[in-house]
């Protein structure tokens, strides 16, 4: 019985020694910081993927001579676009399943016409230009 008590005392002194406790929290802290860093990196990568998807960068393929001049959303996934191919412009309807040619524009729209129409149809742009003009006067 005395031998068992000495064994328990020896075991408890080793268990409760400062070096044993100092190693355990440090290793748990190392695992926690490693896991937290891993979660942060994965979340950051997902955020960048979401951001790139939202910004809709043009593809890196050479698109010389083909561009979207103007687009107007008409539904959640439906749009009407003016596409310029060379010197010609086409009015097309775009859905999630198909792209349909509506008509070929007889007279292509100039950049000045597009800029005027986009500013006249956007109330936010009108308000912003008015505020900027007011601030310039002051």
N, CA and C atoms as a LAMMPS dump frame, in Angstrom:
ITEM: TIMESTEP
0
ITEM: NUMBER OF ATOMS
414
ITEM: BOX BOUNDS ff ff ff
-5.0000000000000000e+02 5.0000000000000000e+02
-5.0000000000000000e+02 5.0000000000000000e+02
-5.0000000000000000e+02 5.0000000000000000e+02
ITEM: ATOMS id mol type element x y z
1 1 1 N 0.818 -1.186 0
2 1 2 C 0 0 0
3 1 3 C 0.864 1.253 0
4 2 1 N 1.924 1.246 0.79
5 2 2 C 2.836 2.386 0.827
6 2 3 C 3.526 2.545 -0.509
7 3 1 N 3.795 1.437 -1.136
8 3 2 C 4.452 1.486 -2.44
9 3 3 C 3.526 2.144 -3.473
10 4 1 N 2.239 1.838 -3.399
11 4 2 C 1.262 2.429 -4.321
12 4 3 C 1.112 3.928 -4.089
13 5 1 N 1.166 4.343 -2.816
14 5 2 C 1.04 5.767 -2.507
15 5 3 C 2.236 6.518 -3.05
16 6 1 N 3.455 5.929 -2.897
17 6 2 C 4.644 6.583 -3.438
18 6 3 C 4.553 6.672 -4.966
19 7 1 N 4.021 5.634 -5.576
20 7 2 C 3.865 5.646 -7.032
21 7 3 C 2.899 6.726 -7.48
22 8 1 N 1.787 6.876 -6.76
23 8 2 C 0.822 7.914 -7.106
24 8 3 C 1.396 9.305 -6.896
25 9 1 N 2.172 9.469 -5.801
26 9 2 C 2.79 10.765 -5.546
27 9 3 C 3.801 11.105 -6.636
28 10 1 N 4.581 10.122 -7.035
29 10 2 C 5.56 10.341 -8.086
30 10 3 C 4.856 10.664 -9.407
31 11 1 N 3.801 9.923 -9.693
32 11 2 C 3.036 10.147 -10.921
33 11 3 C 2.383 11.523 -10.908
34 12 1 N 1.816 11.918 -9.773
35 12 2 C 1.158 13.221 -9.685
36 12 3 C 2.171 14.355 -9.747
37 13 1 N 3.362 14.162 -9.205
38 13 2 C 4.368 15.223 -9.277
39 13 3 C 4.842 15.416 -10.72
40 14 1 N 4.957 14.325 -11.448
41 14 2 C 5.328 14.443 -12.855
42 14 3 C 4.191 15.072 -13.646
43 15 1 N 2.972 14.687 -13.316
44 15 2 C 1.811 15.19 -14.031
45 15 3 C 1.602 16.68 -13.797
46 16 1 N 1.827 17.111 -12.542
47 16 2 C 1.592 18.508 -12.196
48 16 3 C 2.849 19.355 -12.226
49 17 1 N 3.915 18.857 -12.787
50 17 2 C 5.142 19.661 -12.844
51 17 3 C 4.95 20.793 -13.85
52 18 1 N 5.7 21.846 -13.666
53 18 2 C 5.537 23.028 -14.507
54 18 3 C 5.972 22.759 -15.946
55 19 1 N 6.958 21.907 -16.144
56 19 2 C 7.409 21.639 -17.514
57 19 3 C 6.354 20.868 -18.304
58 20 1 N 5.641 19.967 -17.656
59 20 2 C 4.599 19.208 -18.344
60 20 3 C 3.442 20.126 -18.732
61 21 1 N 3.058 21.027 -17.849
62 21 2 C 1.965 21.95 -18.153
63 21 3 C 2.386 23.007 -19.16
64 22 1 N 3.627 23.391 -19.147
65 22 2 C 4.091 24.405 -20.089
66 22 3 C 4.086 23.866 -21.509
67 23 1 N 4.347 22.59 -21.694
68 23 2 C 4.388 22.021 -23.044
69 23 3 C 2.988 21.835 -23.607
70 24 1 N 2.04 21.481 -22.765
71 24 2 C 0.695 21.178 -23.258
72 24 3 C -0.028 22.411 -23.817
73 25 1 N -0.115 23.532 -23.087
74 25 2 C -0.819 24.68 -23.659
75 25 3 C -0.126 25.238 -24.896
76 26 1 N 1.204 25.174 -24.913
77 26 2 C 1.919 25.677 -26.083
78 26 3 C 1.604 24.869 -27.323
79 27 1 N 1.535 23.564 -27.177
80 27 2 C 1.235 22.733 -28.335
81 27 3 C -0.214 22.935 -28.77
82 28 1 N -1.109 23.11 -27.793
83 28 2 C -2.498 23.387 -28.154
84 28 3 C -2.604 24.739 -28.838
85 29 1 N -1.826 25.712 -28.381
86 29 2 C -1.831 27.025 -28.998
87 29 3 C -1.274 26.943 -30.416
88 30 1 N -0.232 26.123 -30.609
89 30 2 C 0.322 25.956 -31.948
90 30 3 C -0.704 25.35 -32.887
91 31 1 N -1.428 24.341 -32.423
92 31 2 C -2.455 23.722 -33.258
93 31 3 C -3.58 24.708 -33.554
94 32 1 N -3.967 25.485 -32.564
95 32 2 C -5.057 26.443 -32.749
96 32 3 C -4.662 27.535 -33.744
97 33 1 N -3.443 28.059 -33.636
98 33 2 C -3.019 29.094 -34.573
99 33 3 C -2.857 28.527 -35.976
100 34 1 N -2.363 27.306 -36.088
101 34 2 C -2.224 26.68 -37.407
102 34 3 C -3.592 26.469 -38.042
103 35 1 N -4.528 25.939 -37.273
104 35 2 C -5.874 25.709 -37.78
105 35 3 C -6.566 27.026 -38.127
106 36 1 N -6.401 28.024 -37.268
107 36 2 C -6.99 29.342 -37.533
108 36 3 C -6.403 29.984 -38.778
109 37 1 N -5.098 29.858 -38.956
110 37 2 C -4.463 30.408 -40.152
111 37 3 C -4.955 29.696 -41.401
112 38 1 N -5.111 28.392 -41.322
113 38 2 C -5.613 27.618 -42.455
114 38 3 C -7.033 28.058 -42.821
115 39 1 N -7.876 28.229 -41.826
116 39 2 C -9.238 28.697 -42.08
117 39 3 C -9.243 30.094 -42.699
118 40 1 N -8.358 30.961 -42.218
119 40 2 C -8.265 32.31 -42.769
120 40 3 C -7.851 32.282 -44.236
121 41 1 N -6.866 31.458 -44.584
122 41 2 C -6.386 31.375 -45.97
123 41 3 C -7.487 30.827 -46.881
124 42 1 N -8.194 29.805 -46.452
125 42 2 C -9.274 29.237 -47.262
126 42 3 C -10.387 30.27 -47.44
127 43 1 N -10.748 30.975 -46.379
128 43 2 C -11.783 32.006 -46.476
129 43 3 C -11.334 33.136 -47.4
130 44 1 N -10.068 33.507 -47.343
131 44 2 C -9.543 34.572 -48.2
132 44 3 C -9.581 34.151 -49.675
133 45 1 N -9.239 32.902 -49.96
134 45 2 C -9.283 32.398 -51.336
135 45 3 C -10.725 32.393 -51.85
136 46 1 N -11.664 31.957 -51.013
137 46 2 C -13.072 31.975 -51.418
138 46 3 C -13.572 33.395 -51.642
139 47 1 N -13.142 34.333 -50.81
140 47 2 C -13.517 35.735 -50.987
141 47 3 C -12.976 36.285 -52.299
142 48 1 N -11.713 35.978 -52.632
143 48 2 C -11.139 36.442 -53.892
144 48 3 C -11.873 35.837 -55.094
145 49 1 N -12.248 34.57 -55.007
146 49 2 C -12.993 33.943 -56.094
147 49 3 C -14.346 34.618 -56.275
148 50 1 N -15.021 34.912 -55.178
149 50 2 C -16.31 35.6 -55.238
150 50 3 C -16.139 36.996 -55.838
151 51 1 N -15.074 37.703 -55.425
152 51 2 C -14.82 39.053 -55.916
153 51 3 C -14.531 39.049 -57.412
154 52 1 N -13.726 38.109 -57.879
155 52 2 C -13.425 38.03 -59.304
156 52 3 C -14.667 37.692 -60.12
157 53 1 N -15.53 36.861 -59.563
158 53 2 C -16.769 36.525 -60.256
159 53 3 C -17.685 37.744 -60.353
160 54 1 N -17.753 38.526 -59.301
161 54 2 C -18.612 39.705 -59.288
162 54 3 C -18.086 40.808 -60.198
163 55 1 N -16.758 40.912 -60.334
164 55 2 C -16.176 41.983 -61.139
165 55 3 C -16.26 41.678 -62.634
166 56 1 N -16.44 40.421 -62.997
167 56 2 C -16.6 40.007 -64.386
168 56 3 C -15.486 40.537 -65.275
169 57 1 N -14.274 40.148 -64.952
170 57 2 C -13.15 40.522 -65.798
171 57 3 C -13.305 39.888 -67.17
172 58 1 N -12.937 40.619 -68.221
173 58 2 C -12.99 39.988 -69.539
174 58 3 C -11.983 38.849 -69.604
175 59 1 N -12.327 37.858 -70.405
176 59 2 C -11.431 36.712 -70.484
177 59 3 C -10.123 37.13 -71.149
178 60 1 N -9.105 36.342 -70.916
179 60 2 C -7.794 36.666 -71.432
180 60 3 C -7.631 36.278 -72.901
181 61 1 N -8.671 35.726 -73.504
182 61 2 C -8.63 35.362 -74.915
183 61 3 C -8.676 36.64 -75.749
184 62 1 N -7.974 36.636 -76.857
185 62 2 C -7.946 37.8 -77.738
186 62 3 C -9.332 38.034 -78.325
187 63 1 N -9.976 39.146 -77.972
188 63 2 C -11.317 39.46 -78.448
189 63 3 C -11.269 40.661 -79.383
190 64 1 N -10.272 40.728 -80.209
191 64 2 C -10.096 41.86 -81.099
192 64 3 C -11.254 41.921 -82.09
193 65 1 N -11.907 43.086 -82.171
194 65 2 C -12.987 43.275 -83.115
195 65 3 C -14.363 42.892 -82.602
196 66 1 N -14.476 42.382 -81.39
197 66 2 C -15.768 41.981 -80.837
198 66 3 C -15.899 42.554 -79.435
199 67 1 N -16.967 43.324 -79.197
200 67 2 C -17.145 43.91 -77.866
201 67 3 C -18.622 44.17 -77.59
202 68 1 N -18.959 44.208 -76.33
203 68 2 C -20.312 44.556 -75.889
204 68 3 C -20.34 46.057 -75.7
205 69 1 N -21.169 46.725 -76.488
206 69 2 C -21.241 48.178 -76.442
207 69 3 C -22.128 48.635 -75.298
208 70 1 N -23.271 47.985 -75.156
209 70 2 C -24.23 48.379 -74.122
210 70 3 C -25.066 47.174 -73.767
211 71 1 N -25.482 47.066 -72.525
212 71 2 C -26.364 45.976 -72.111
213 71 3 C -27.375 46.495 -71.1
214 72 1 N -28.572 45.946 -71.21
215 72 2 C -29.662 46.337 -70.319
216 72 3 C -30.279 45.059 -69.752
217 73 1 N -30.321 44.913 -68.417
218 73 2 C -30.981 43.731 -67.849
219 73 3 C -32.493 43.857 -67.978
220 74 1 N -33.138 42.771 -68.415
221 74 2 C -34.604 42.748 -68.527
222 74 3 C -35.214 41.689 -67.626
223 75 1 N -34.396 40.98 -66.889
224 75 2 C -34.846 39.957 -65.953
225 75 3 C -33.689 39.586 -65.059
226 76 1 N -33.859 38.519 -64.295
227 76 2 C -32.784 38.122 -63.386
228 76 3 C -31.57 37.588 -64.13
229 77 1 N -31.81 36.85 -65.219
230 77 2 C -30.697 36.311 -66.004
231 77 3 C -30.824 36.667 -67.485
232 78 1 N -31.711 37.566 -67.825
233 78 2 C -31.935 37.945 -69.208
234 78 3 C -31.426 39.361 -69.446
235 79 1 N -30.819 39.552 -70.621
236 79 2 C -30.283 40.857 -70.983
237 79 3 C -30.519 41.112 -72.463
238 80 1 N -30.562 42.389 -72.803
239 80 2 C -30.531 42.814 -74.193
240 80 3 C -29.223 43.556 -74.366
241 81 1 N -28.454 43.176 -75.399
242 81 2 C -27.124 43.738 -75.594
243 81 3 C -26.964 44.285 -77.001
244 82 1 N -26.141 45.306 -77.106
245 82 2 C -25.665 45.764 -78.401
246 82 3 C -24.227 45.295 -78.507
247 83 1 N -23.971 44.43 -79.484
248 83 2 C -22.647 43.844 -79.672
249 83 3 C -22.051 44.425 -80.941
250 84 1 N -20.802 44.856 -80.851
251 84 2 C -20.119 45.39 -82.013
252 84 3 C -19.119 44.357 -82.519
253 85 1 N -19.263 44.02 -83.83
254 85 2 C -18.346 43.101 -84.494
255 85 3 C -17.766 43.854 -85.68
256 86 1 N -16.531 44.27 -85.555
257 86 2 C -15.921 45.096 -86.601
258 86 3 C -16.583 46.456 -86.615
259 87 1 N -17.175 46.82 -87.758
260 87 2 C -17.863 48.104 -87.887
261 87 3 C -19.372 47.963 -87.728
262 88 1 N -19.884 46.758 -87.591
263 88 2 C -21.32 46.518 -87.497
264 88 3 C -21.748 46.298 -86.052
265 89 1 N -22.985 46.678 -85.769
266 89 2 C -23.543 46.477 -84.435
267 89 3 C -24.819 45.642 -84.544
268 90 1 N -24.989 44.754 -83.559
269 90 2 C -26.133 43.843 -83.543
270 90 3 C -26.848 43.958 -82.21
271 91 1 N -28.18 43.865 -82.258
272 91 2 C -28.998 43.831 -81.058
273 91 3 C -29.318 42.368 -80.784
274 92 1 N -28.886 41.865 -79.629
275 92 2 C -29.084 40.454 -79.301
276 92 3 C -29.757 40.329 -77.942
277 93 1 N -30.511 39.253 -77.8
278 93 2 C -31.12 38.899 -76.526
279 93 3 C -30.361 37.733 -75.925
280 94 1 N -29.997 37.859 -74.654
281 94 2 C -29.178 36.844 -73.998
282 94 3 C -29.928 36.309 -72.79
283 95 1 N -30.077 34.983 -72.739
284 95 2 C -30.636 34.316 -71.563
285 95 3 C -29.598 33.336 -71.048
286 96 1 N -29.944 32.618 -69.995
287 96 2 C -28.992 31.643 -69.458
288 96 3 C -28.849 30.432 -70.373
289 97 1 N -29.826 30.204 -71.27
290 97 2 C -29.769 29.054 -72.163
291 97 3 C -29.363 29.402 -73.587
292 98 1 N -29.62 30.63 -74.047
293 98 2 C -29.376 30.924 -75.457
294 98 3 C -29.06 32.396 -75.695
295 99 1 N -28.576 32.658 -76.919
296 99 2 C -28.341 34.014 -77.414
297 99 3 C -29.073 34.115 -78.747
298 100 1 N -29.966 35.099 -78.866
299 100 2 C -30.769 35.256 -80.076
300 100 3 C -30.493 36.607 -80.713
301 101 1 N -30.31 36.599 -82.025
302 101 2 C -30.154 37.842 -82.77
303 101 3 C -31.525 38.481 -82.931
304 102 1 N -31.667 39.707 -82.466
305 102 2 C -32.934 40.424 -82.607
306 102 3 C -32.929 41.182 -83.933
307 103 1 N -31.877 41.969 -84.151
308 103 2 C -31.752 42.653 -85.444
309 103 3 C -30.347 43.212 -85.592
310 104 1 N -30.02 43.542 -86.82
311 104 2 C -28.762 44.233 -87.113
312 104 3 C -29.1 45.72 -87.168
313 105 1 N -28.291 46.538 -86.491
314 105 2 C -28.549 47.975 -86.485
315 105 3 C -28.116 48.561 -87.822
316 106 1 N -29.048 49.293 -88.469
317 106 2 C -28.718 49.909 -89.753
318 106 3 C -27.658 50.986 -89.588
319 107 1 N -27.835 51.788 -88.541
320 107 2 C -26.876 52.863 -88.266
321 107 3 C -26.231 52.572 -86.91
322 108 1 N -24.931 52.244 -86.876
323 108 2 C -24.284 51.962 -85.581
324 108 3 C -24.312 53.169 -84.655
325 109 1 N -24.472 52.911 -83.378
326 109 2 C -24.494 53.974 -82.382
327 109 3 C -23.068 54.457 -82.132
328 110 1 N -22.904 55.77 -82.039
329 110 2 C -21.58 56.327 -81.754
330 110 3 C -21.361 56.363 -80.244
331 111 1 N -20.132 56.545 -79.84
332 111 2 C -19.812 56.617 -78.407
333 111 3 C -20.497 57.799 -77.745
334 112 1 N -20.619 58.919 -78.444
335 112 2 C -21.28 60.098 -77.875
336 112 3 C -22.75 59.809 -77.575
337 113 1 N -23.425 59.127 -78.506
338 113 2 C -24.829 58.77 -78.288
339 113 3 C -24.979 57.826 -77.11
340 114 1 N -24.061 56.874 -76.996
341 114 2 C -24.116 55.917 -75.89
342 114 3 C -23.874 56.605 -74.556
343 115 1 N -22.92 57.537 -74.514
344 115 2 C -22.64 58.256 -73.265
345 115 3 C -23.822 59.131 -72.869
346 116 1 N -24.435 59.815 -73.827
347 116 2 C -25.595 60.648 -73.528
348 116 3 C -26.758 59.816 -73.014
349 117 1 N -27.038 58.701 -73.694
350 117 2 C -28.185 57.885 -73.299
351 117 3 C -27.966 57.227 -71.945
352 118 1 N -26.734 56.832 -71.651
353 118 2 C -26.49 56.19 -70.358
354 118 3 C -26.602 57.187 -69.218
355 119 1 N -26.165 58.431 -69.438
356 119 2 C -26.283 59.435 -68.387
357 119 3 C -27.722 59.895 -68.215
358 120 1 N -28.479 59.986 -69.311
359 120 2 C -29.855 60.463 -69.195
360 120 3 C -30.761 59.413 -68.559
361 121 1 N -30.434 58.137 -68.672
362 121 2 C -31.289 57.093 -68.122
363 121 3 C -30.933 56.723 -66.69
364 122 1 N -29.808 57.185 -66.193
365 122 2 C -29.385 56.809 -64.856
366 122 3 C -29.628 57.96 -63.88
367 123 1 N -30.621 57.839 -62.996
368 123 2 C -30.877 58.921 -62.042
369 123 3 C -29.713 59.1 -61.062
370 124 1 N -29.04 58.021 -60.723
371 124 2 C -27.906 58.138 -59.814
372 124 3 C -26.794 58.962 -60.442
373 125 1 N -26.531 58.716 -61.724
374 125 2 C -25.483 59.473 -62.421
375 125 3 C -25.854 60.946 -62.505
376 126 1 N -27.137 61.233 -62.749
377 126 2 C -27.587 62.626 -62.789
378 126 3 C -27.382 63.309 -61.441
379 127 1 N -27.773 62.643 -60.372
380 127 2 C -27.612 63.225 -59.041
381 127 3 C -26.141 63.42 -58.696
382 128 1 N -25.312 62.463 -59.079
383 128 2 C -23.894 62.569 -58.784
384 128 3 C -23.268 63.742 -59.534
385 129 1 N -23.592 63.903 -60.804
386 129 2 C -23.027 65.031 -61.56
387 129 3 C -23.521 66.365 -61.003
388 130 1 N -24.787 66.434 -60.563
389 130 2 C -25.282 67.663 -59.966
390 130 3 C -24.553 67.979 -58.673
391 131 1 N -24.323 66.97 -57.842
392 131 2 C -23.596 67.19 -56.592
393 131 3 C -22.153 67.618 -56.849
394 132 1 N -21.527 67.01 -57.839
395 132 2 C -20.156 67.388 -58.17
396 132 3 C -20.092 68.822 -58.686
397 133 1 N -21.074 69.229 -59.477
398 133 2 C -21.111 70.612 -59.974
399 133 3 C -21.314 71.588 -58.827
400 134 1 N -22.174 71.232 -57.86
401 134 2 C -22.403 72.095 -56.697
402 134 3 C -21.13 72.228 -55.879
403 135 1 N -20.404 71.125 -55.69
404 135 2 C -19.158 71.17 -54.913
405 135 3 C -18.081 71.961 -55.634
406 136 1 N -18.069 71.937 -56.952
407 136 2 C -17.085 72.711 -57.706
408 136 3 C -17.347 74.207 -57.581
409 137 1 N -18.624 74.584 -57.485
410 137 2 C -18.99 76 -57.347
411 137 3 C -18.583 76.532 -55.98
412 138 1 N -18.647 75.688 -54.963
413 138 2 C -18.322 76.113 -53.587
414 138 3 C -16.88 76.135 -53.412
